Amino acid sequence: MRGPAFLAALTLALPAMAAVPAPHVRAQSFNELAQPLPLPYEESADAKAVVAKARVRAKAGHKLLLIDLGGNWCLDCRILAGTMDLPEVNAFVRRHYELVTVDVGRFDKNLDVPAHYGITRRLAGVPALLVVDPRTDKLLDGGRVSALEDARSMNPQALADWLAQWVR
């Protein structure tokens, strides 16, 4: 294959080839996560200020900004947080991301955070993860921010794989 079709195919393949490999997760199921599951969202935090500070740290550390939107009432959010607490996943996230959690209540608070990145319609579900390039403040995973809203139907390795796909 030659010409424009070849270049288009190559361009589509490059992001996948350039991704950093996901960590190997030893836990085979969510039953192996530490119990009780974490309550990762600080309900009284000043979300805009927390995100702004995390963006500065991400930029300085040459990491991606990972904004985790959710609520402590959400089992899928807590499963994601428990998975990110696994040693191998935690080390990967700390190396490649500056993670910040934002409580969105029952989809009725701190919605100015996703709106800043162009998400002005109701979130499809939570957890919703915004992967942001801190240098440009641009959303990298547009259209896929709620991909993990049904985290419990996945497994720990699949969650780690999702996180790894954005890292170059």
C-alpha distance (Angstrom), angle and dihedral (degrees) to the residues before:
residue distance angle dihedral
M1 . . .
R2 3.82 . .
G3 3.77 139.3 .
P4 3.81 129.5 29.8
A5 3.81 94.8 -19.4
F6 3.81 90.7 55.8
L7 3.81 91.9 48.5
A8 3.80 91.9 48.2
A9 3.82 91.2 50.8
L10 3.79 91.1 47.4
T11 3.80 92.0 48.7
L12 3.80 90.9 52.3
A13 3.80 91.6 48.5
L14 3.82 96.5 47.7
P15 3.81 98.4 75.2
A16 3.80 91.4 52.2
M17 3.80 92.1 46.6
A18 3.79 92.6 47.6
A19 3.81 95.9 51.4
V20 3.79 118.0 112.7
P21 3.82 111.6 -113.8
A22 3.78 115.0 -99.9
P23 3.77 117.5 -114.0
H24 3.79 115.5 -97.9
V25 3.80 105.6 -107.6
R26 3.80 114.3 -147.6
A27 3.81 94.7 -163.0
Q28 3.78 109.2 90.0
S29 3.80 96.4 -168.9
F30 3.77 140.2 17.4
N31 3.82 88.9 -107.9
E32 3.82 85.5 77.7
L33 3.82 93.8 60.2
A34 3.80 118.9 108.0
Q35 3.79 112.5 -90.4
P36 2.91 134.7 -101.1
L37 3.78 93.6 40.1
P38 3.82 114.5 -122.0
L39 3.79 124.0 -91.3
P40 3.82 95.1 -141.3
Y41 3.80 102.9 173.9
E42 3.80 121.9 88.2
E43 3.79 101.6 -148.1
S44 3.81 95.7 -162.4
A45 3.82 97.9 45.0
D46 3.79 121.7 122.2
A47 3.81 94.0 -116.0
K48 3.80 97.5 -165.8
A49 3.81 92.2 50.9
V50 3.81 93.1 45.4
V51 3.81 91.5 50.2
A52 3.81 92.4 46.5
K53 3.82 91.7 52.0
A54 3.81 91.4 46.3
R55 3.80 90.3 51.1
V56 3.81 90.6 54.1
R57 3.83 90.6 50.0
A58 3.82 91.4 46.8
K59 3.78 92.1 50.6
A60 3.81 92.7 47.4
G61 3.81 91.9 46.3
H62 3.83 94.6 45.7
K63 3.80 90.5 -120.6
L64 3.77 135.1 129.7
L65 3.79 119.2 -102.9
L66 3.81 112.1 -119.9
I67 3.80 113.8 -165.1
D68 3.80 111.8 -168.2
L69 3.80 110.2 -159.6
G70 3.79 116.1 -165.8
G71 3.76 148.1 93.6
N72 3.78 137.4 -99.5
W73 3.82 88.9 -119.5
C74 3.84 89.8 64.9
L75 3.82 116.1 94.3
D76 3.82 92.3 -162.2
C77 3.82 90.0 53.5
R78 3.78 91.0 50.8
I79 3.82 91.7 47.1
L80 3.81 89.7 52.4
A81 3.82 90.6 49.0
G82 3.81 90.7 48.2
T83 3.80 90.3 50.4
M84 3.80 91.2 49.3
D85 3.83 87.3 52.3
L86 3.82 91.5 60.8
P87 3.83 106.1 109.7
E88 3.81 96.7 -119.0
V89 3.82 94.0 44.9
N90 3.81 92.7 42.5
A91 3.82 91.3 53.2
F92 3.81 90.5 49.2
V93 3.82 93.1 48.7
R94 3.81 92.7 46.9
R95 3.81 91.0 49.6
H96 3.81 96.4 49.0
Y97 3.80 108.2 22.0
E98 3.75 142.6 45.8
L99 3.81 99.7 -141.2
V100 3.78 123.2 -153.5
T101 3.79 127.1 172.7
V102 3.80 122.7 -145.9
D103 3.79 122.7 -166.7
V104 3.81 110.0 -137.5
G105 3.79 93.7 -178.2
R106 3.79 109.8 -148.5
F107 3.81 89.7 -23.8
D108 3.79 89.1 -68.4
K109 3.81 107.2 98.8
N110 3.80 139.7 55.5
L111 3.80 90.4 12.5
D112 3.80 88.6 140.7
V113 3.82 86.6 78.0
P114 3.83 96.1 64.4
A115 3.83 89.3 35.4
H116 3.81 88.5 60.5
Y117 3.81 86.6 62.5
G118 3.80 94.9 47.1
I119 3.80 98.6 -93.1
T120 3.77 100.9 128.4
R121 3.80 99.4 147.1
R122 3.77 121.4 81.1
L123 3.78 111.4 -74.8
A124 3.80 111.2 -101.8
G125 3.79 88.5 -131.6
V126 3.76 144.6 -49.0
P127 2.87 145.5 -56.9
A128 3.77 87.7 52.7
L129 3.78 113.8 178.8
L130 3.78 121.8 -157.0
V131 3.79 111.9 -160.5
V132 3.79 105.8 -161.8
D133 3.79 133.6 -174.9
P134 3.82 99.3 -133.1
R135 3.82 93.4 -156.0
T136 3.80 93.7 60.1
D137 3.84 98.9 20.3
K138 3.82 87.3 -130.9
L139 3.79 124.8 146.5
L140 3.81 111.2 -117.8
D141 3.80 100.4 -172.6
G142 3.81 99.9 49.0
G143 3.79 111.8 161.9
R144 3.81 91.2 22.2
V145 3.78 103.5 62.3
S146 3.82 93.0 113.4
A147 3.81 95.1 44.7
L148 3.81 90.7 117.2
E149 3.81 97.0 46.7
D150 3.81 88.4 113.2
A151 3.81 95.1 42.8
R152 3.79 92.1 149.4
S153 3.83 89.9 67.6
M154 3.81 89.6 59.7
N155 3.80 129.8 58.7
P156 3.82 131.8 -118.0
Q157 3.82 93.1 -96.0
A158 3.81 92.0 52.8
L159 3.81 90.2 53.3
A160 3.82 90.7 50.0
D161 3.81 89.8 48.1
W162 3.81 90.5 53.0
L163 3.80 91.2 52.2
A164 3.80 92.1 47.7
Q165 3.79 96.0 53.6
W166 3.81 92.4 75.1
V167 3.79 97.0 50.3
R168 3.81 117.9 94.4
